[in-house]
Amino acid sequence: MPTFFTGIGELLNGSVLQSSALWTLTNVPGFPPIIQTVHILGIAVVMGTIAFQSLRILGLAIPSQNFPEITERVMPVFWAALFIMIFSGAFFVFGRPTRYFNNPVFLWKMLCLAPLLIMMLFYQGMGRLQNNYWQLNAKRELVARVIAVTSILLILAICTAGRWIAYLEYIEYPLWYLEPYHDGQELPFWDWVQNWSLSQIIASTNWFPAIETIHVIAASLMVGAILWVDLRLMGIGATKYSISDLNRELIPWAWGAFTIAVITGVGMFITRASGHVLNPAFQSKMFLLVFAGINMAYFHYKLFRTIDQYDHSKSPPRNVKLAGVLSLVLWSGVMLAGRWIGHII
């Protein structure tokens, strides 16, 4: 580890910042999982803005939106979400500075974050300097595509490093297979599930942090995609574009990310199945997921039938706005309950 990096940790250790962060984390009821959820939601918005802007540049998503408008609209959201992400993460960094500044994974995360911010500033700045700057010639379009691909790779690396900070020992002492043990006794169903060979291998090896990383990235991308549609339903964002266009272009991405999140979620669930089914946070998460699905079904199979009446309206009907608000609240609740699972024994 670079001495200047570890030196920052030593400087923060015992400081007012550390004592303030530790006091907040230990004395405010429920603060750790709540601020973790805020952090993850910030990541989801950051990922959603970068990912879909980059995919638009590459011609892979939301083709109905033009470059200058999408940049002007989403970049302020990106910077606001980035601030929230940094602010919420600071509580844990300041609370245990030596843990983070002596951790090479945290260093990798910072080394990925710095060039990402530089590229975003450069891309946004040149776009403001001249209208359609990135579309004026083939050379600039190529540079924009390189920035888009690099941005996606960097945000994926940042999310991955963020999850692996707590799993440093899995990197230093990798274990990719563990012979499962079972004494042959008859077990209750959920105990039987978590005693599957697959369950024990995932729980005891590098597979668990790897699966959790994919789960968080998929959930963040899903929430990021849903956010774009919900803000349009609420009449807050992307009002220049029709609801049907945004729905058609973004919901398939949300479904794809949701599918990956479900598969990886099942992979984590089976490692502690008997504990999860009795965990109030897990039960709440499943309850909220069901209601989020009902709300989505209500919009698509009820409200969407009359889409022609408000498709281009900048202020959709009240029931449509309510569906958007409920979607944001319910999916935020799913993320919060997901973070609480690990805090309830």
ABEGO torsion letter per residue (X at the ends): XBAAAAAAAAAABGBAAAAAAAAAAAABBGAAAAAAAAAAAAAAAAAAAAAAAAAAAAGABGAABBAAAAAAAAAAAAAAAAAAAAAAAAAAAAABAAAAAABAAAAAAAAAAAAAAAAAAAAAAAAAABBGAAAABAAAAAAAAAAAAAAAAAAAAAAAAAAAAAAAAAAABBBABBBBBBAGBBBBAAAAAAABAAAAAAAABAAAAAAAAAAAAAAAAAAAAAAAAAAAAAGABGAABBAAAAAAAAAAAAAAAAAAAAAAAAAAAAABAAAAAABAAAAAAAAAAAAAAAAAAAAAAAAAAAAAAAAABABBBAAAAAAAAAAAAAAAAAAAAAAAAAABX
